Amino acid sequence: MSIAYRPDIDGLRAIAVSLVILNHLGWSLFSGGYISVDIFFVISGYLITIILTRDIQAQQFSIARFYKKRVVRLAPAYFTVLAVVSLIAWQVMLPGELTEYFKSVMYATVLIANLYMRNEVGDYFSPSVENVPLLHLWSLGVEEQFYIFWPLILWLFLARASRKYLWLMISTLIIVLLAYAQYQLTQNPAKAYYSMPVRAFELLIGALITCLPRPKLPKKLLQILVWLGILVLFAAAIYFDQQTPFPGVMALIPCLATAVIIYLGQSVPATNLLLSNQLSTWIGKISYPLYLWHWPIIVLFGIYMLPLNTENQIIILLLSVLLAFLTYQLAEKPLKRFVMAANYKVILLGFLIPAIIFIVIAQIIKTNEGFPDRFPPSVYIKQEALQAYAHVIRSQCMDTNPKTLPDPKDCILGHTKDDIDFLLIGDSHANAYTAMLDEWAKDANLRGYDITQSSTFYLPGVQRSELKLGRWEELIKFEQRNNALTEHLSKTHYPMIILAGSYAPYFGDEVKLKDGIHQRNNEIFKAGLMKALEIAHKASDQVVILNDVPRLDWEGIPSDCNIRNEILNRHAQCTVSRKSYDTYLKPFNQILAEAKLKYPDLKIIDPTKVICDQQVCKIILNDVPLYRLKDDNHINDQGSRQLGIEYLKQFGNPLKDLKANE
């Protein structure tokens, strides 16, 4: 016996899938659209627990029948999407990308995609996830892992205790698991995001609804409360963002709002126009395949270097809805009728055969290293540059103990003579310039000493104060390394000190700074930079600042733009606008203008003169991709070296005359 149809629940599904799609399309209005998954979890926990408790109490519970229904519900659309996306991936992905994609397919096939995302992908909000077609399947992994345990827990509990105590057991689990989720947020928020134990309390909130008596409130009041629940959902979708500590306690807001809508909807069915109209219920019915299709389509648009402008957003929406409808009509409904009439062996084979096929294909692709002969050799020459992550000395000189400085013998740039001619300090962007500086130093017969650390621009006396949980170690390292540098420079003199790094984070909300006074980031950064220049001038004969490179995320240009042009027969411009770059540098240049008044001999070198003209900045130099693979702001080792060589050809060596001003 099936449970009574609730059009309002399909309406809830429609809200959820719409919010997540708009969020993934980059609508800043719905920066918290990721709460859609939490809505789905509560709905699922509610519906599945109704079915389980009914069957257990009627002594009709069968674990085999339960999983048969789960396969019927999930498998047709799931494997359809996997098959189509995999066929396209074969055509458009480079060998390394294809191998990694099919690794994710293996995890997804056995419903543990969340474990792959947790271990291999990391932060859900990182820009790098835009290249992961199966990212969204993590939520299905969480759900199905939960249903490995929940039917057995319910069955064991109801076999030994009265149903009237079920609310107590579920409530206890919610409290314990919520506390666990909150703790995990303080340890590793990126991994906690994908964790089934961290998310389990959300499904249990849905389960708890089944234990509550039907509400006995006036119909008008019930309708108002349902609308209030809907408003809370939209408020969370609007006001939550990437910085919101999530899941954990904050996840209670969308989960409880969803629970209120479901609970009160029992007594006011089909009365809420937003939830129960024909369009909402239709979208709700296709919400599962719609959720499956939308993200791979967005990723594929990115692979084809198609911008997410209004026109393409409309195309993605229409294409997602069309494919979802076709999947629902041609895969879900027909296979559901067939499968429900089939025996358990047929069901098992229906799941195992496609799963085994995908796993075997993944292993073949891994063994053959992604079948590199699919593309011409020129593609792989360019790919080598993309994957030339950093200079060979990076591992010895960067991200070492922040309290001490690396051994100069391990961190040589240029010639290997005894005397050190210049010191390079800064963050990972400074480190990315090491190959360029190596070329200049060799040409000028100089020796450099590389002291760099991730996310640590040299700002003495300044502290970082990100509010996002899980960043404390990085904040401590920032302060420790800057203190170590200040102490070192108070005792050691260098002919030249070169400062470099990424400036963008310090002029917005990406990095928060503090100095005990309520000031804006740029004011604190300015004070820190002026202090750094004061210390550097006392510790050297010449201070140099290197301008940073353009960032590709301004216009969504991928670092492998020229490779994609070749393999996809595209003609995209592999450039970013000069206007965007100038806007990026403007606040930093304003500070430098003041610094030049105080320190007239301050030397500013702009390596990007090689790649930028008045209109655009190239991200390809001499057919070599400048940036790292799937990285929008770090240049790769070969690109850095090309930058150095080309600069020498066009402008000479800026390091030869240590006292020269550019």
Rosetta blueprint (number, residue, H / E / L):
1 M L
2 S L
3 I L
4 A L
5 Y L
6 R L
7 P H
8 D H
9 I H
10 D H
11 G H
12 L H
13 R H
14 A H
15 I H
16 A H
17 V H
18 S H
19 L H
20 V H
21 I H
22 L H
23 N H
24 H H
25 L L
26 G L
27 W L
28 S H
29 L H
30 F H
31 S L
32 G L
33 G H
34 Y H
35 I H
36 S H
37 V H
38 D H
39 I H
40 F H
41 F H
42 V H
43 I H
44 S H
45 G H
46 Y H
47 L H
48 I H
49 T H
50 I H
51 I H
52 L H
53 T H
54 R H
55 D H
56 I H
57 Q H
58 A L
59 Q L
60 Q L
61 F L
62 S L
63 I H
64 A H
65 R H
66 F H
67 Y H
68 K H
69 K H
70 R H
71 V H
72 V H
73 R H
74 L H
75 A H
76 P H
77 A H
78 Y H
79 F H
80 T H
81 V H
82 L H
83 A H
84 V H
85 V H
86 S H
87 L H
88 I H
89 A H
90 W H
91 Q H
92 V H
93 M L
94 L L
95 P H
96 G H
97 E H
98 L H
99 T H
100 E H
101 Y H
102 F H
103 K H
104 S H
105 V H
106 M H
107 Y H
108 A H
109 T H
110 V L
111 L L
112 I L
113 A H
114 N H
115 L H
116 Y H
117 M H
118 R H
119 N H
120 E H
121 V H
122 G L
123 D L
124 Y L
125 F L
126 S L
127 P H
128 S H
129 V H
130 E H
131 N H
132 V L
133 P L
134 L L
135 L H
136 H H
137 L H
138 W H
139 S H
140 L H
141 G H
142 V H
143 E H
144 E H
145 Q H
146 F H
147 Y H
148 I H
149 F H
150 W H
151 P H
152 L H
153 I H
154 L H
155 W H
156 L H
157 F H
158 L H
159 A H
160 R H
161 A L
162 S L
163 R H
164 K H
165 Y H
166 L H
167 W H
168 L H
169 M H
170 I H
171 S H
172 T H
173 L H
174 I H
175 I H
176 V H
177 L H
178 L H
179 A H
180 Y H
181 A H
182 Q H
183 Y H
184 Q H
185 L H
186 T H
187 Q H
188 N L
189 P H
190 A H
191 K H
192 A H
193 Y L
194 Y L
195 S L
196 M H
197 P H
198 V H
199 R H
200 A H
201 F H
202 E H
203 L H
204 L H
205 I H
206 G H
207 A H
208 L H
209 I H
210 T L
211 C L
212 L L
213 P L
214 R L
215 P L
216 K L
217 L L
218 P L
219 K H
220 K H
221 L H
222 L H
223 Q H
224 I H
225 L H
226 V H
227 W H
228 L H
229 G H
230 I H
231 L H
232 V H
233 L H
234 F H
235 A H
236 A H
237 A H
238 I H
239 Y H
240 F L
241 D L
242 Q L
243 Q L
244 T L
245 P L
246 F L
247 P L
248 G L
249 V H
250 M H
251 A H
252 L H
253 I H
254 P H
255 C H
256 L H
257 A H
258 T H
259 A H
260 V H
261 I H
262 I H
263 Y H
264 L H
265 G H
266 Q L
267 S L
268 V L
269 P L
270 A L
271 T L
272 N L
273 L H
274 L H
275 L H
276 S H
277 N L
278 Q H
279 L H
280 S H
281 T H
282 W H
283 I H
284 G H
285 K H
286 I L
287 S H
288 Y H
289 P H
290 L H
291 Y H
292 L H
293 W H
294 H H
295 W H
296 P H
297 I H
298 I H
299 V H
300 L H
301 F H
302 G H
303 I H
304 Y L
305 M L
306 L L
307 P L
308 L L
309 N L
310 T H
311 E H
312 N H
313 Q H
314 I H
315 I H
316 I H
317 L H
318 L H
319 L H
320 S H
321 V H
322 L H
323 L H
324 A H
325 F H
326 L H
327 T H
328 Y H
329 Q H
330 L H
331 A H
332 E H
333 K H
334 P H
335 L H
336 K H
337 R H
338 F H
339 V H
340 M H
341 A H
342 A L
343 N L
344 Y H
345 K H
346 V H
347 I H
348 L H
349 L H
350 G H
351 F H
352 L H
353 I H
354 P H
355 A H
356 I H
357 I H
358 F H
359 I H
360 V H
361 I H
362 A H
363 Q H
364 I H
365 I H
366 K H
367 T H
368 N L
369 E L
370 G L
371 F L
372 P H
373 D H
374 R H
375 F L
376 P L
377 P H
378 S H
379 V H
380 Y H
381 I H
382 K H
383 Q H
384 E H
385 A H
386 L H
387 Q H
388 A L
389 Y L
390 A L
391 H L
392 V L
393 I L
394 R H
395 S H
396 Q H
397 C H
398 M E
399 D L
400 T L
401 N L
402 P L
403 K L
404 T L
405 L L
406 P L
407 D L
408 P H
409 K H
410 D H
411 C L
412 I E
413 L E
414 G E
415 H L
416 T L
417 K L
418 D L
419 D L
420 I L
421 D L
422 F E
423 L E
424 L E
425 I E
426 G E
427 D L
428 S H
429 H H
430 A H
431 N H
432 A H
433 Y L
434 T H
435 A H
436 M H
437 L H
438 D H
439 E H
440 W H
441 A H
442 K H
443 D H
444 A L
445 N L
446 L L
447 R E
448 G E
449 Y E
450 D E
451 I E
452 T E
453 Q L
454 S L
455 S L
456 T L
457 F L
458 Y L
459 L L
460 P L
461 G L
462 V L
463 Q E
464 R E
465 S L
466 E L
467 L L
468 K L
469 L L
470 G L
471 R L
472 W H
473 E H
474 E H
475 L H
476 I H
477 K H
478 F H
479 E H
480 Q H
481 R H
482 N H
483 N H
484 A H
485 L H
486 T H
487 E H
488 H H
489 L H
490 S H
491 K H
492 T L
493 H L
494 Y E
495 P E
496 M E
497 I E
498 I E
499 L E
500 A E
501 G L
502 S L
503 Y L
504 A H
505 P H
506 Y H
507 F H
508 G L
509 D L
510 E L
511 V L
512 K L
513 L E
514 K E
515 D L
516 G L
517 I L
518 H L
519 Q L
520 R L
521 N H
522 N H
523 E H
524 I H
525 F H
526 K H
527 A H
528 G H
529 L H
530 M H
531 K H
532 A H
533 L H
534 E H
535 I H
536 A H
537 H H
538 K H
539 A L
540 S E
541 D E
542 Q E
543 V E
544 V E
545 I E
546 L E
547 N L
548 D L
549 V L
550 P L
551 R L
552 L H
553 D H
554 W H
555 E L
556 G L
557 I L
558 P L
559 S L
560 D L
561 C H
562 N H
563 I H
564 R H
565 N H
566 E H
567 I H
568 L H
569 N L
570 R L
571 H L
572 A L
573 Q L
574 C L
575 T E
576 V E
577 S E
578 R H
579 K H
580 S H
581 Y H
582 D H
583 T H
584 Y H
585 L H
586 K H
587 P H
588 F H
589 N H
590 Q H
591 I H
592 L H
593 A H
594 E H
595 A H
596 K H
597 L H
598 K H
599 Y L
600 P L
601 D L
602 L L
603 K E
604 I E
605 I E
606 D L
607 P H
608 T H
609 K H
610 V H
611 I L
612 C E
613 D L
614 Q L
615 Q L
616 V E
617 C E
618 K E
619 I L
620 I E
621 L E
622 N L
623 D L
624 V E
625 P E
626 L L
627 Y E
628 R L
629 L L
630 K L
631 D L
632 D L
633 N L
634 H L
635 I E
636 N L
637 D H
638 Q H
639 G H
640 S H
641 R H
642 Q H
643 L H
644 G H
645 I H
646 E H
647 Y H
648 L H
649 K H
650 Q H
651 F H
652 G L
653 N L
654 P L
655 L L
656 K L
657 D L
658 L L
659 K L
660 A L
661 N L
662 E L
